[in-house]
């Protein structure tokens, strides 16, 4: 898929999610809907879900895919790197990422996007894994960030 094709697909997904979430359901309902739509519309997404900050811990939230790790060890892995850096993290080969947490050994690349509240504070992350190496790029980062803005938290 070219970058333009990917952006077009994300644009259609964003519009669909905007319509689905227009009644401003709670943030958990928004996350569950976003995870389900992304998982089923993006063929290279192997695992799609949220980890939420709870008392300084990252705890699994709504997700689609294989069984998830319930809690992620503090300051370890791609999700914590996203939280600690305050920015999206794209990893082309998770097996080369120091401290990577392998919830499912079939994952080979990953993107993690910070979920922020209305004050800009990080409340969690959107974590997406792919079975292929190098699946994610700046198009994914841009559009996933826009999609997360649809969550009212």
C-alpha positions, 0 to 999 in steps of 0.5 A, a space after each residue: 500500500 502506498 503512502 497515499 493509499 494508506 492516508 486515504 484509508 485512514 481518512 475514511 476510517 477517521 470519518 467512520 469513527 467520527 460518525 460512530 463517536 458523535 454522541 460522545 460516549 465515555 472514553 472506554 466506549 470510544 477506545 473499544 470502538 477505535 480498537 475494533 475498527 482499526 483492527 478490522 480495517 487495517 490488514 497489517 494490524 495484528 494487535 490493536 489496543 490501549 494501555 491506560 495509566 493507573 496509579 503510575 502503572 500501565 494496565 491493559 484497556 480495550 483491545 483486539 487481538 491475541 491475549 495481552 499482557 495485563 500490566 507492563 513493567 514500569 519504564 520497560 518496553 515501547 509503551 513506556 518509552 512513549 509515555 516517558 518521551 511524551 511522543 509517538 514511538 515507531 519501532 521497525 523491529 521490536 526484537 532490537 528494541 531494548 527492554 521490549 515486552 513480548 506479549 506475543 512473540 509473533 509481533 515484529 513491529 510496533 507503533 505506540 501513540 500517546 493518549 492525552 486528556 484535554 489538558 495535554 497530560 498522558 493518560 495512556 497509549 494506543 499500541 499497535 503491533 504487526 507481524 511484519 517488520 517495518 509496518 509503521 511510518 509517519 502516515 500511521 503516526 499522523 492519522 492514529 494521532 488524529 483518531 485519538 483526538 476523537 476520544 473525550 477524556 
